Amino acid sequence: MSANELARRSGVNCQVITNVLNGVVWADIMTVAELEGALGVMLWPAHVKWEIPEAGDADAASVVLPE
């Protein structure tokens, strides 16, 4: 799929896609979500399984993310 087609399907600006693919910038979380929707694949594996600590949780700094 071309960058132009991905931009059309995802609603993400084509220049942003090109910059991400070329390593010029990191995609923000909304861009990742939009690209995942357009591609039908997870680009950041297991991120939907993360346990989010409650606000003020003293152990929040020790949260271990799954592999």
N, C-alpha and C positions, 0 to 999 in steps of 0.2 A: 504494500500500500504506500502510495506517495505521501509526502508531508502535506501536500495540498488536500488530498482526500481525507487524511486524518484530521486536518483542521476543519474541513467541512462537516465531518461526522461528529467531532467532539465539541466544536465551538471554540476551540483554543486557537489563538492567532498562529498562522503558519510560521511567522518569524520566531515566535516563542518555541514552537516545536523544533525548528531548525537549530536554535540556540541550545536547547536541551540536548538534542542529538549530537551536537558538536562539542558538548562539554563546556560551553561558554557560561551557562547558568544552571542552577539547580531548579527543578520544578517545585512550586509550592504545593501544598497538600490538595488544594482545589484543582489544580492542573492535573495532578496525578489521578485524582478521582474522575475527572472528565475524560482523561485518556483511557483509564481502565474501562469506563462505560462504553466508549467508542470501540475499543479493541476487544472487549469481552474477556479480558484476562486481568489477573492481579499483577500489577507492576511492583508492588511492595508486599511480598508474601507474608502472610500471617498477621498483618497489621490489624485485621478485624478481630483477632483473638486476644489482643492485648488487654490485660486487666488494668483498668484505670483506677488509681487510688482515690479515695474520698478526699474532699477538700480538708486540709488540716491534718491529714494522716501523718503521724510522726515517722512512719516507716516508708514514706513515699520515695525517699532517696535510695532505698534498698530494693526497689522493684526490679525484678529480673524479667527480661523479655524472653518469650519462647524462641527457640531456634527455628 
